[in-house]
Amino acid sequence: MSDSLSALANQRTQIQEKYNNFKKMGLNLDITRGKPSPLQLDLANNLLTRPVESYLVGNVDTRNYGGLDGLPEMKKLFAEMLELDADNVIVGGNSSLTMMYDSLARACQFGVPGGNGPWNQVESRKFICPTPGYDRHFLITEHLGFELIPVDIDENGPNMDQVETLVAADDTIKGMWCVPKYSNPTGSSCSEDTIKRLANMKAAADFRIMWDNAYAEHHLDDSPPLLANIMEHCIAAGNAERVLEFASTSKISHPGSGVAALAASPANVADAKSHLAVQTIGPDKENQLRHLNLFGDLNGLRSHMKKHAELIKPKFDLVDEILNRELGSLQIASWTKPKGGYFISLDIPDGTAKRVVDLADEAGVKLTNAGAPFPYGKDPRDRNIRIAPTFPALEDVAQATEVLAVCVQLAAAESVQN
């Protein structure tokens, strides 16, 4: 037993008293999901109110049918954001998660370019899940019948030794998830070496990387990490079809009425469009036009994102300050200090995460379920807590983090005496 845990056990009575005082306050705080705050949403209210002098973009009447892959100007905006050609972009509805689901569902039903038929004909099909990761990613592949294979993630992205070993040995592994920039919840970004290895590794011909670049423009400061272009590396490695990239304006404008995009190789784009032509007669082009009017171009979008950073960076800084004050000297916890994105990942003593979530709930602070960032909702070490500080007001973030820290202390003290 460490000296820190022994000290906490000796202080259990005092910690319990602090916890009981929080319970008496009747708190009702929620830091479960990574949602923009009302003030962040207000930044894009002109999306709803600014007049549109014309429904025409070039010679396209945005009110009418057509434009299966989106307005050319919106394709160009996403292409500039993702550093690729506009012909490689399909612009869809408000949800990139929907586009991810549809892409995998099509692969299960029809297969993919260069593949050997529908994935649902492979009874033991598997999907790699870097963990801790995004619970909704894992839910999609579980729902579609894949076995979820966890691999570790660190500050450079997925553990490539693990990934390369798995995909080289098993062609029933059909793909993997990856949030390449400011990963949910660790905030890590893929290094250039990781991206090169993903592009070049030996894998089944129909292996697909679901490259969810959700936080491409969500920086907290002016020195964001550079992200190598995985499309270019895949082409150079002779694996042009390997990656399907996704992005959206969901946490840039309004999540309920944003714009999402899929970017891929010409073969993958043509394949997706062949199915979309049956599924729809075109996306909401008026909403795309509203976004073009709001941002103008990529520089306008980036100026808009600096306003987001001004609102949420103080919340991230405050969480770090309180965790340092309450847990730093105890040596029982570690947490990430992301340069962007929406989350902080907190690791605490093994076997205590579920207890911390329950204690916090009893004290009026709702946390994401312990285990949510892991396949099947099961953290094998029961130690990870995801913190989502963006939605609450600054004073509520402070209160919730203080409660969380006391819950971590109490659960750690209990674990010693139990």
Steps between C-alpha positions, in 0.01 A plus 500: 500500500635846410566764764238724335227239528595434862477870576157521337378204701606679817311813388182316402290663774592851384446411135162349582402821678593711195299265280198516732512880488481488121199266522319752720533769233236345273714532188370414153799511265566305180837446330407182314512599132718724287240757404552865404376743764212741429756780463683299235174437315424872514812563289319350199155651553545698178467162332130526580437871456725642231315567175579304187460736206494218250441129511737465207859383534653527157225348288370274778160577656552370854124466554463226243596135458844387389861554598548149635847569643435857619560855385838541326585791732428289809705212359784750450478622861525147639775415251709794620440401863611142433775592250377302202321542168135605497418212263581266789227649722133412545302750709202354683257589774565625852662187646838349419405211729216419260745500210728263692215265576383507138852432370539193719145381437563521122822304543313232694224479240694550175873488573755766405716574194779244479332269748372145483130557549269616777655515845190347657593173331802483733354357818803575716560854371691724737578868546792661685411753769775721649415542868404703683299631207162625381213288629273571203762369259509175690121482515471527120732208432353292781151567360611386153629169633875559528712361780677795659877463544657755738848642450678754717529867417767747612615853419592389145170329421417127483771255608629404158690193614169355615309615192756370248521161672121461502425600140790306349380177658122524453317602182165485684601832658319735265605833640574726794380821656729798541447857621828640369495841668408567862365150546194440717573486793882512521554810285793329324587556134652254256868551432633495144667165571166352613329628185772363273473160668120500465535573130772244433415207725404162356123446527210344314417667169164616631637632830365848575614764747207706627688830537268715710665841476232656718732750670710611205443869584430479874819646645541649848805708414694638204750214472297195395675174411552442130317201357657316208271440203398135523342507152832595343686232696245232404530592131880492520484157664269359233208484743288787369172339602604433859367813670153652533526845658215683674449853626217734589406843630303346787709666773585796279151632426199316647511123555134455415530683169862470393654359184696174475737363238664177384836515320656203323673372189328534159400131512352530848321823409351345187388197698335715769325715240362193322316408819407858595332539161252235614473631857440871433445762231735739673598654835379823663674751276331799663668410828832470319443848358424636847836367618680646202344837577598473866865401449580624151814289471745298708655814648157612612434161658831514683426848632171362626680212675725742689185634665417145609847462649461822698188353663618146576874528571438654845292193586777259404752710691275503806457122500878456482554754780253328735624149425856617567397659827287211627674195350841605371701442818318175582648308205181299452384652171618619161312698239548638153561866415363522146583775254156471344183297476232457763622260769744426781585140584558424868661177623457410868586192711396171345159374605362838606348669193150354539501591868603857417218536246249372757632726775489803271144419397392482865659843550313648203770483230433282198804348328523282191452137599824333601608276215320700230825579311570126463350229276184351645513764776756302699818662626720199588674699773195701612712813527409745224272803539407722204457868587296720264539860621364699205125519568465624861568858609849565636387502864319169448811347344691601812240352735470176302878453489535559873233239568669260260836544673352426844323193357833375363662548843214325678488205261877458525483506881217245496697272270780479755276418793285257304 
